[in-house]
Every structure is written in C-alpha cells, then in structure tokens.
Amino acid sequence: MDKQIDEILKNAEAQISQAKDKQELTLTSAKFLGKNGALSDLMKGLRELPNEEKRSVGEKLNILRDKLNALVKEKNEAIEEAILNEKLANEKVDVTIPVKPASFGTMHPIEILKKDLVDYFVAKGFELKDGGDIETDYYCFEALNVPKEHPAREMQDTFYIDSETVLRTHTSAMQVRTMESQQPPIKMISTGNAYRIDEVDATHSPIFGQLEILVVDKDVTMADLIGTLDGLVKHLLGKNAGIRVRPSYFPFTEPSIEADATCPKCQGKGCSMCKETGFIEMLGAGMVHPKVLEMSGIDSTIYKGFAAGIGLDRLAMMRFGVSDLRDLYENDINLLKQFK
C-alpha cells in the first residue's frame, strides 16, 4: 500500500505540474481525486484489510488526499496568475497618450440668460428675491389691483388649485411681498416660472420663465424706467440696439407701456422675424399704481416706483436666434449643445 501511495503522489506531481490550462487541470485532478480516480480505488481496498491495519492505512490515504488537493490548488493559482499577467500585458494602458476630451453638458439657454440677467442687475445694486410657483389669489391678483371678477383677469387666465390658490401668472406677486416686508428705497428682481392657459405654438407656452424688476423710491420717474430698459437691451443685444415704447394697459401700473427691442436679426431694417417692423415685442412695464403702493403699506404721496416683467423664453429666442419657442423644450441635443 505504501508503494502504491508513493507512486500515485509521484504521478500526480508530474501530471498536475504539466497542465496548461484550467480545463486540463480539471481532467488531471479527476484522474487522482475523482469518483473513479486512483485515490478512490485505494479507499475501496480498505475494506479488505485487517482491522488492525485499517486505521494506519486510512490516515495515510487522508494525508495523500490533502497533498493531492494542495497540488491542484497550487497549480490552479499559478494558472490564474498567468491568465492575469497575460491580460495585464495585452491591456496595458500608456498613460502618456493624449486622450479625447470628455463631453460635458451645458446650461439650458434660458438658464444662461437668467444667470446673465441676475448678474447684470445684482451688479447694479438690485436684490434678488425668490418666490414660490404657487401663490394665493390675493398676492397674484387682488394686491395688484385686480379684484375678483375684474375683466383684466381674462388676460392672465391661470390654473386654479382651489378658489384661493393658483399657479402664479407672473412673478409680480413678489413686488407686493417685498413692499410689505420692507420700506423704500427698494431695488429688487425676482425670477421663476409663470403659468397661463395658453395654446402651445411658436411663441406661446403654458409655462414660461419671467424676470420681475421693481424700483420704489422718492422722485422715481418714467425716464428712470426707460433708461433702465434701454441699458438692459444694449447689454443683451449689443450697443446699437434700442427700444421703442408704446402705451399699454396693466391694472398694477399707471401709466403702462410695452417696450419693443430692435430686431437682432435685421437690426431694425425689417425682416420675417420682426414681421417687417424692425422691432420685436420684449416686455410690459410701467409706473407702479398708487393703489398697489397703498395696499402694500407704502405712502404713494412720498414714494413712486416702476416695475417691468420680462418673458425669459422670448428673450432667449431673440438673443440666441431660435425661431420657434418649442425648440427650447424638446431636449434636442443638437440645439442645446450650441450654447455655452
């Protein structure tokens, strides 16, 4: 039996060491450790031995099994290491080779415009105020001189959550909240989304971005408003751009105006974009209505103010040359990646 054990161990060492891969190692291992392998044959012979020999021979066979398992394990680790080394050699990366620059996303054009406007006004001493998209009927309408059943509400038909809560139709609600919380002088802007029941087309959307401007102080005049708007247009569209002012109507301003900007495409000469007028409608503005000042707790005999509401979506179309408002919301990567 000892001779057979030594012979099996010797053959196993030779054959296992010569295995070239895991498949060959598995087959070789089965020859010695498998169900019908050499070790199993010796185990079957135990039953024929005298009882006094079974213990010592059984211990020797257990030692042989442990040695065979160790040989297989050692060879398997050697094969895995060889496979890993081959992979490392074949997949070696030269870190000195220049790589293709990673592709980074960009801000949405409306966000680019919003950031630019905020930076512009903050640099001129305006304070940025933040308000919620959900407003009460009072702050959205009544405090802005638009009482219930007033026909002007039809111009800003909105989404009602309940009889006293709405999705705001404009950022103008922040005018009232600001005037209620602090006394003049006031120079503030507010940005955010506004909501109106509009049909979706090339220039309209039921959700749009807006920027609100409010200045309240002594001796504020319409000239201050027009000067502010002219400076804004030149900042956005270039030093040769200008504005055209037309009378208009808003319940919360008196007098009220519409301001048109020089068409950025034709520079005022007339084209299809501006419908041959040379100007594009830009914003509504005016002097804050005395009643709005009084309802907010500000003495209208001492203080005056002006306010303006700018539609960011249309302004982004003008600045970036986008002809259809819907293009800004369709997530077309070919359009969006043009803006940095």
C-alpha positions as CSV (number, residue, x, y, z in Angstrom):
1,M,0.0,0.0,0.0
2,D,2.8,2.4,0.8
3,K,4.4,1.8,-2.6
4,Q,1.1,2.5,-4.3
5,I,0.6,5.7,-2.4
6,D,4.1,6.9,-3.3
7,E,3.6,6.1,-6.9
8,I,0.2,7.9,-7.1
9,L,1.8,11.0,-5.5
10,K,4.7,10.9,-7.8
11,N,2.5,10.6,-10.9
12,A,0.2,13.3,-9.7
13,E,3.0,15.8,-9.1
14,A,4.3,15.2,-12.7
15,Q,0.9,15.3,-14.5
16,I,-0.5,18.2,-12.5
17,S,2.5,20.4,-13.0
18,Q,2.3,19.9,-16.8
19,A,-1.4,21.0,-17.0
20,K,-1.5,24.0,-19.4
21,D,-5.0,25.4,-18.5
22,K,-7.9,25.0,-16.1
23,Q,-9.7,22.5,-18.3
24,E,-6.6,20.2,-18.5
25,L,-6.1,20.7,-14.7
26,T,-9.7,19.6,-14.1
27,L,-9.3,16.4,-16.1
28,T,-6.0,15.6,-14.4
29,S,-7.4,16.3,-11.0
30,A,-10.3,13.8,-11.7
31,K,-7.7,11.1,-12.5
32,F,-6.5,11.2,-9.0
33,L,-9.3,12.7,-6.9
34,G,-12.4,11.9,-8.9
35,K,-15.1,9.3,-8.1
36,N,-13.3,6.7,-10.2
37,G,-9.8,8.1,-9.6
38,A,-6.7,6.5,-8.1
39,L,-7.3,7.6,-4.6
40,S,-10.9,6.3,-4.7
41,D,-9.6,2.9,-5.8
42,L,-7.3,2.8,-2.8
43,M,-10.1,3.8,-0.5
44,K,-12.2,0.9,-1.7
45,G,-9.4,-1.5,-0.8
46,L,-9.6,-0.5,2.8
47,R,-12.5,-2.9,3.4
48,E,-10.3,-5.9,2.5
49,L,-7.6,-5.0,5.1
50,P,-7.5,-6.5,8.6
51,N,-9.0,-4.2,11.2
52,E,-5.6,-3.6,12.8
53,E,-4.3,-2.0,9.6
54,K,-7.3,0.0,8.5
55,R,-6.6,2.9,10.9
56,S,-3.0,3.5,9.9
57,V,-3.7,3.0,6.1
58,G,-6.7,5.3,6.4
59,E,-4.6,8.0,7.9
60,K,-2.0,7.7,5.1
61,L,-4.8,7.9,2.4
62,N,-6.1,11.1,4.1
63,I,-2.6,12.6,4.0
64,L,-2.4,11.6,0.3
65,R,-5.7,13.3,-0.4
66,D,-4.6,16.5,1.3
67,K,-1.3,16.5,-0.7
68,L,-3.2,16.0,-4.0
69,N,-5.7,18.8,-3.1
70,A,-2.7,21.1,-2.3
71,L,-1.1,20.3,-5.6
72,V,-4.3,21.1,-7.5
73,K,-4.8,24.3,-5.6
74,E,-1.2,25.5,-6.2
75,K,-1.4,24.7,-9.9
76,N,-4.8,26.5,-10.2
77,E,-3.4,29.6,-8.6
78,A,-0.4,29.5,-10.9
79,I,-2.7,29.3,-14.0
80,E,-4.9,32.2,-12.7
81,E,-1.8,34.3,-12.2
82,A,-0.6,33.5,-15.7
83,I,-4.0,34.5,-17.1
84,L,-4.0,37.8,-15.2
85,N,-0.4,38.6,-16.3
86,E,-1.4,37.9,-19.9
87,K,-4.4,40.3,-19.6
88,L,-2.2,43.0,-18.0
89,A,0.3,42.7,-20.8
90,N,-2.3,42.8,-23.5
91,E,-4.4,45.6,-21.9
92,K,-1.6,47.8,-20.8
93,V,-2.5,51.5,-21.0
94,D,0.0,54.1,-21.9
95,V,-1.0,57.0,-19.6
96,T,1.2,59.4,-21.6
97,I,-1.0,59.1,-24.7
98,P,-3.3,62.1,-25.1
99,V,-7.0,61.2,-24.5
100,K,-10.1,62.5,-26.3
101,P,-11.6,65.3,-24.1
102,A,-14.7,64.2,-22.2
103,S,-18.0,65.6,-23.3
104,F,-19.6,67.9,-20.8
105,G,-23.2,69.1,-20.7
106,T,-24.2,72.8,-20.9
107,M,-26.7,75.0,-19.3
108,H,-30.1,75.4,-21.0
109,P,-30.2,78.7,-23.0
110,I,-33.0,80.1,-20.7
111,E,-30.9,79.3,-17.7
112,I,-27.9,81.0,-19.4
113,L,-30.0,84.1,-20.0
114,K,-31.4,84.1,-16.5
115,K,-28.0,83.9,-14.9
116,D,-26.8,86.7,-17.1
117,L,-29.7,88.9,-16.2
118,V,-29.4,88.2,-12.5
119,D,-25.6,89.0,-12.6
120,Y,-26.4,92.2,-14.5
121,F,-29.0,93.6,-12.1
122,V,-27.2,92.5,-8.9
123,A,-24.1,94.4,-10.1
124,K,-26.3,97.5,-10.3
125,G,-27.5,97.1,-6.8
126,F,-30.7,95.1,-7.2
127,E,-31.5,92.5,-4.6
128,L,-32.6,89.1,-5.8
129,K,-35.9,87.8,-4.2
130,D,-37.2,84.3,-4.5
131,G,-40.9,83.4,-4.5
132,G,-42.9,80.2,-4.9
133,D,-44.7,79.0,-8.0
134,I,-47.9,78.5,-6.0
135,E,-49.5,81.8,-4.9
136,T,-52.6,83.0,-3.2
137,D,-55.3,84.8,-5.2
138,Y,-54.7,87.8,-3.1
139,Y,-51.0,88.3,-4.0
140,C,-51.4,87.2,-7.6
141,F,-54.3,89.4,-8.3
142,E,-56.1,91.5,-5.6
143,A,-53.0,93.1,-4.2
144,L,-52.0,94.1,-7.7
145,N,-55.2,96.0,-8.2
146,V,-57.0,93.1,-10.0
147,P,-60.1,92.4,-7.8
148,K,-62.3,89.3,-8.2
149,E,-64.5,89.5,-11.4
150,H,-62.2,92.2,-12.9
151,P,-62.1,91.7,-16.7
152,A,-58.3,92.0,-16.7
153,R,-58.1,88.6,-15.2
154,E,-59.1,87.1,-18.5
155,M,-55.7,88.4,-19.9
156,Q,-53.9,86.2,-17.4
157,D,-56.2,83.1,-17.2
158,T,-54.4,80.8,-14.9
159,F,-54.5,77.3,-13.3
160,Y,-56.5,77.3,-10.0
161,I,-55.7,74.8,-7.3
162,D,-58.7,75.9,-5.3
163,S,-60.7,79.1,-5.1
164,E,-57.9,81.0,-3.2
165,T,-54.8,79.3,-4.5
166,V,-53.3,79.5,-8.0
167,L,-50.2,78.7,-10.1
168,R,-48.9,82.3,-10.4
169,T,-49.4,84.0,-13.7
170,H,-46.5,86.3,-13.2
171,T,-43.6,87.0,-10.8
172,S,-45.3,90.3,-9.9
173,A,-46.6,88.8,-6.7
174,M,-43.0,89.3,-5.3
175,Q,-43.5,93.0,-5.8
176,V,-46.2,93.0,-3.1
177,R,-44.5,90.6,-0.8
178,T,-41.3,92.7,-1.0
179,M,-43.1,96.1,-0.4
180,E,-45.0,94.6,2.5
181,S,-41.8,93.4,4.2
182,Q,-39.6,96.5,3.7
183,Q,-39.9,100.2,3.3
184,P,-38.3,102.1,0.4
185,P,-35.8,102.5,-1.1
186,I,-36.4,99.2,-2.9
187,K,-34.5,97.8,-5.8
188,M,-35.4,94.1,-6.4
189,I,-35.6,91.5,-9.1
190,S,-37.3,88.1,-8.9
191,T,-37.1,85.2,-11.4
192,G,-39.1,82.0,-11.8
193,N,-41.8,80.2,-13.8
194,A,-45.2,81.6,-14.5
195,Y,-48.3,79.7,-15.7
196,R,-51.1,80.7,-18.1
197,I,-53.7,78.7,-20.1
198,D,-52.1,79.3,-23.4
199,E,-52.1,77.2,-26.5
200,V,-48.6,75.9,-27.4
201,D,-47.3,77.5,-30.6
202,A,-44.1,79.1,-31.9
203,T,-44.3,82.0,-29.4
204,H,-46.5,80.7,-26.6
205,S,-46.4,78.1,-23.9
206,P,-48.5,77.4,-20.7
207,I,-45.3,77.6,-18.7
208,F,-42.6,80.2,-19.2
209,G,-39.8,81.9,-17.4
210,Q,-40.1,85.5,-16.2
211,L,-38.0,88.2,-14.6
212,E,-39.5,90.9,-12.5
213,I,-38.0,94.3,-11.9
214,L,-39.2,96.7,-9.1
215,V,-37.8,100.1,-8.0
216,V,-39.5,102.2,-5.4
217,D,-38.0,105.4,-4.1
218,K,-38.6,109.2,-3.9
219,D,-38.6,111.0,-7.3
220,V,-38.7,107.9,-9.4
221,T,-39.9,108.7,-13.0
222,M,-40.8,107.1,-16.3
223,A,-37.4,108.3,-17.5
224,D,-35.7,106.1,-15.0
225,L,-37.7,103.1,-16.2
226,I,-37.0,103.8,-19.9
227,G,-33.3,104.3,-19.1
228,T,-33.1,101.0,-17.2
229,L,-34.8,99.1,-20.1
230,D,-32.6,100.8,-22.7
231,G,-29.4,99.7,-20.7
232,L,-30.8,96.2,-20.4
233,V,-31.4,95.9,-24.2
234,K,-28.0,97.2,-25.0
235,H,-26.5,94.7,-22.6
236,L,-28.4,91.8,-24.1
237,L,-28.4,92.6,-27.8
238,G,-25.5,95.0,-28.3
239,K,-24.7,98.7,-28.1
240,N,-26.5,99.5,-31.3
241,A,-29.8,98.0,-30.0
242,G,-32.5,100.3,-28.8
243,I,-36.1,100.2,-27.6
244,R,-39.4,101.5,-28.8
245,V,-42.0,102.4,-26.2
246,R,-45.8,102.1,-26.8
247,P,-48.7,102.9,-24.4
248,S,-50.4,99.9,-22.9
249,Y,-52.6,98.8,-20.0
250,F,-51.8,96.8,-16.9
251,P,-54.0,97.0,-13.8
252,F,-51.0,97.3,-11.5
253,T,-49.2,100.1,-13.3
254,E,-50.3,103.6,-14.4
255,P,-49.1,104.7,-16.9
256,S,-48.2,101.4,-18.5
257,I,-46.1,100.7,-21.6
258,E,-45.0,98.0,-23.9
259,A,-41.3,98.0,-24.8
260,D,-40.1,96.6,-28.1
261,A,-36.4,95.9,-28.8
262,T,-34.6,96.4,-32.1
263,C,-34.8,93.2,-34.1
264,P,-31.4,91.4,-33.6
265,K,-31.7,89.7,-37.0
266,C,-32.2,92.7,-39.2
267,Q,-31.0,95.5,-36.9
268,G,-34.2,97.4,-37.3
269,K,-34.4,97.2,-41.1
270,G,-37.4,94.8,-41.2
271,C,-37.4,91.1,-41.8
272,S,-39.6,88.0,-41.4
273,M,-38.6,87.6,-37.8
274,C,-40.0,91.0,-36.8
275,K,-42.8,91.0,-39.4
276,E,-41.0,93.8,-41.3
277,T,-41.5,96.2,-38.3
278,G,-37.8,96.3,-37.3
279,F,-38.8,95.7,-33.6
280,I,-39.8,92.7,-31.5
281,E,-42.1,92.9,-28.5
282,M,-40.0,92.4,-25.4
283,L,-41.8,93.3,-22.2
284,G,-44.5,95.1,-20.3
285,A,-43.7,97.8,-17.8
286,G,-45.0,101.0,-16.1
287,M,-45.1,103.1,-13.1
288,V,-46.4,101.2,-10.0
289,H,-50.1,102.1,-9.5
290,P,-50.6,104.3,-6.4
291,K,-53.3,101.9,-5.2
292,V,-50.8,99.0,-5.3
293,L,-48.3,101.0,-3.2
294,E,-51.0,101.9,-0.6
295,M,-52.3,98.3,-0.3
296,S,-48.7,97.3,0.4
297,G,-48.3,99.9,3.2
298,I,-46.2,102.5,1.2
299,D,-47.2,106.2,1.1
300,S,-47.9,107.0,-2.6
301,T,-47.7,110.7,-1.9
302,I,-44.0,110.3,-1.0
303,Y,-42.8,107.4,-3.0
304,K,-43.1,106.4,-6.6
305,G,-41.9,103.2,-8.4
306,F,-41.6,101.4,-11.7
307,A,-42.0,97.8,-12.5
308,A,-41.3,95.5,-15.5
309,G,-42.0,91.9,-16.3
310,I,-39.7,90.2,-18.9
311,G,-40.5,86.9,-20.6
312,L,-37.3,84.9,-20.5
313,D,-38.3,82.4,-23.1
314,R,-39.0,85.0,-25.9
315,L,-35.9,87.0,-24.8
316,A,-33.8,83.8,-25.1
317,M,-35.3,83.3,-28.6
318,M,-34.2,86.8,-29.6
319,R,-30.7,86.5,-28.1
320,F,-29.8,83.1,-29.4
321,G,-31.6,83.2,-32.7
322,V,-34.2,80.5,-32.0
323,S,-37.2,80.8,-34.3
324,D,-39.6,78.5,-32.5
325,L,-40.2,78.6,-28.8
326,R,-41.0,74.8,-28.8
327,D,-37.4,74.1,-29.8
328,L,-36.3,75.3,-26.4
329,Y,-38.3,72.5,-24.7
330,E,-37.8,69.5,-27.0
331,N,-34.4,68.4,-25.5
332,D,-32.8,68.3,-28.9
333,I,-29.1,67.8,-28.0
334,N,-28.0,69.2,-31.4
335,L,-29.6,72.5,-30.5
336,L,-28.7,72.6,-26.8
337,K,-25.0,71.8,-27.3
338,Q,-24.6,75.0,-29.3
339,F,-25.0,77.1,-26.1
340,K,-22.1,77.5,-23.7
